[in-house]
Amino acid sequence: LQAMNRVERHRFVPSGAVRDAYANHPLPIGHGQTISQPTIVALMTDILGLCPEDTVLEIGTGSGYQAAVLSEVVTRGRVHTIEIVSELARSSRKRLAALGYQNVVVHTGDGYLGLPENAPFDGIMVTAAAEEIPPPLLEQLKPGGRLVMPVGGQDETQWLTLVSKDSEGEIDRRVVRPVRFVPLTGDHTKD
């Protein structure tokens, strides 16, 4: 909650949505993407169980809001965030730098593939839904790490799912609650 209170959400929404910036619902940010509602941002951040020195991967930078919240939690660590829409990645990179988030690195690319060159990660957060958890992300999760993402198709119930990897590399999945997210896009969706 302290991290959420330190991030000014109105700086991460389009000018036409500033008056609704603190309402508890998602808002469009352009390019068919949204900024998640504050309660979902808080829930997903909380269940990752991050420590200040952790290294985190976020899939789906969007406007940069979730990355800013994560930055406030991993104050001695690093947040890598990846966005497939180059215009959103560019504007988020500029916004986060202007707001002083020095421990956030914005990458442009297909988040389904993760960032193997920066792995392993203590935590991975996916802010878009897929029908299954991307295998590359499970591989990039550090033993003892956690991954949170919505799992399910666009025409069915999506479930916020928490994945934990134990010290032996075994995976445990726990369904948290039903949610609704935009789809995870990229080359992996092509036949």
C-alpha positions in Angstrom: 0.0 0.0 0.0 2.9 2.3 0.7 4.2 1.7 -2.8 0.8 2.4 -4.3 0.5 5.6 -2.3 3.9 6.8 -3.7 3.0 6.4 -7.3 0.8 9.1 -8.8 -1.5 7.2 -11.1 -2.7 10.3 -12.9 0.7 10.6 -14.5 0.2 7.2 -16.3 -3.1 7.8 -18.0 -4.0 9.8 -21.1 -4.9 13.5 -20.4 -8.6 12.8 -21.1 -8.7 10.2 -18.4 -7.0 12.1 -15.6 -10.2 12.8 -13.7 -10.8 9.0 -13.5 -7.2 8.1 -12.7 -7.9 7.0 -9.2 -11.2 5.2 -9.9 -11.1 1.5 -9.3 -11.5 0.3 -12.9 -9.2 -0.2 -15.9 -8.7 2.8 -18.3 -7.8 2.7 -22.0 -4.3 3.9 -22.7 -4.4 3.6 -26.5 -3.3 0.8 -28.9 -6.0 -1.4 -27.6 -4.4 -1.6 -24.2 -5.5 -0.6 -20.7 -4.0 0.4 -17.3 -5.3 -2.1 -14.7 -7.5 -1.1 -11.9 -5.7 -0.1 -8.7 -7.0 -3.1 -6.6 -5.7 -5.6 -9.2 -2.3 -3.8 -9.4 -2.1 -4.0 -5.6 -3.2 -7.6 -5.4 -0.7 -8.8 -8.1 2.1 -6.9 -6.5 1.3 -8.2 -3.0 1.1 -11.9 -3.9 4.5 -11.8 -5.7 5.9 -11.4 -2.2 8.9 -9.3 -3.4 11.9 -8.2 -1.3 13.7 -4.9 -1.8 16.7 -6.5 -3.5 14.7 -8.7 -6.0 14.9 -8.6 -9.7 11.5 -8.6 -11.4 10.3 -9.1 -14.9 7.0 -7.5 -15.9 5.4 -8.5 -19.2 3.2 -5.8 -20.7 4.6 -2.4 -19.7 1.6 -0.4 -21.0 1.8 3.1 -19.6 4.5 2.1 -17.0 2.2 2.3 -13.9 2.7 -1.3 -12.7 6.5 -1.0 -13.3 6.5 2.2 -11.2 4.7 0.4 -8.3 7.1 -2.6 -8.6 10.0 -0.1 -8.5 8.8 1.3 -5.2 8.8 -2.3 -3.8 12.2 -3.5 -5.1 14.0 -0.3 -4.1 17.5 -2.0 -4.1 16.6 -4.4 -7.0 15.7 -3.9 -10.6 12.5 -4.1 -12.7 12.8 -5.2 -16.3 9.6 -4.5 -18.2 8.8 -5.5 -21.7 6.2 -4.1 -24.1 5.4 -5.4 -27.6 3.8 -2.1 -28.8 6.9 0.0 -29.6 5.0 3.4 -29.2 3.9 2.4 -25.6 7.5 1.2 -24.8 9.0 4.5 -26.0 6.5 6.7 -24.1 6.8 4.6 -20.9 10.5 4.7 -21.0 10.4 8.5 -21.3 7.7 8.8 -18.6 9.5 6.6 -16.1 12.8 8.3 -16.6 11.2 11.8 -16.2 9.5 10.6 -12.9 12.9 9.4 -11.6 12.4 5.6 -11.7 16.1 4.7 -12.1 15.8 1.0 -11.3 13.4 0.3 -14.2 14.6 -0.9 -17.6 12.0 -0.8 -20.4 12.5 -3.3 -23.3 10.6 -3.5 -26.5 9.7 -7.0 -27.7 7.5 -10.1 -27.3 7.0 -10.7 -23.6 6.0 -14.4 -24.2 9.7 -15.0 -24.7 10.7 -13.2 -21.6 14.2 -11.8 -21.3 16.6 -14.8 -21.1 19.6 -12.5 -21.1 18.5 -10.9 -17.8 17.2 -14.1 -16.1 16.7 -15.6 -13.7 14.0 -13.5 -12.0 12.8 -13.5 -8.4 9.4 -12.5 -9.6 7.5 -12.4 -12.9 4.3 -10.5 -13.5 2.3 -10.8 -16.7 -0.3 -8.1 -17.2 -2.0 -9.7 -20.2 -3.9 -13.0 -20.4 -2.9 -16.2 -22.2 -4.5 -19.6 -22.4 -1.4 -21.1 -20.7 1.7 -19.9 -18.8 4.5 -19.3 -21.3 7.1 -22.0 -20.9 10.0 -19.5 -21.4 8.8 -17.6 -18.4 8.7 -20.7 -16.2 12.3 -21.4 -17.3 13.4 -17.9 -16.4 11.8 -18.0 -12.9 14.5 -18.4 -10.2 14.1 -21.4 -7.8 12.1 -19.9 -4.9 10.5 -17.3 -7.2 6.9 -16.5 -8.0 5.0 -15.7 -11.2 1.6 -14.1 -11.3 -0.6 -13.8 -14.4 -4.2 -14.1 -15.8 -4.7 -17.5 -17.4 -7.6 -18.1 -19.8 -8.9 -17.2 -23.2 -10.7 -14.0 -24.2 -14.1 -15.7 -24.5 -13.9 -17.6 -21.2 -13.2 -17.0 -17.5 -9.6 -15.9 -16.9 -8.1 -16.8 -13.6 -5.4 -14.8 -11.8 -2.9 -17.6 -11.2 0.1 -17.7 -8.8 3.0 -20.0 -9.7 5.7 -20.8 -7.2 8.9 -22.7 -8.1 10.6 -24.5 -5.2 14.3 -25.0 -4.7 14.2 -28.3 -6.7 12.5 -26.5 -9.6 9.1 -28.0 -9.0 6.1 -25.9 -10.0 3.0 -25.3 -7.8 0.0 -23.4 -9.2 -2.7 -21.7 -7.2 -5.8 -20.0 -8.6 -6.4 -16.6 -6.9 -9.6 -15.1 -8.4 -11.4 -14.5 -11.7 -10.2 -11.5 -13.7 -10.5 -9.9 -17.1 -7.3 -8.8 -19.0 -6.4 -7.9 -22.6 -4.7 -10.8 -24.5 -1.0 -11.5 -24.5 0.0 -10.8 -28.2 3.0 -11.7 -30.2 4.5 -14.2 -32.6 3.6 -17.2 -30.4 0.0 -16.7 -31.2 0.5 -17.4 -35.0 0.0 -20.9 -36.4 
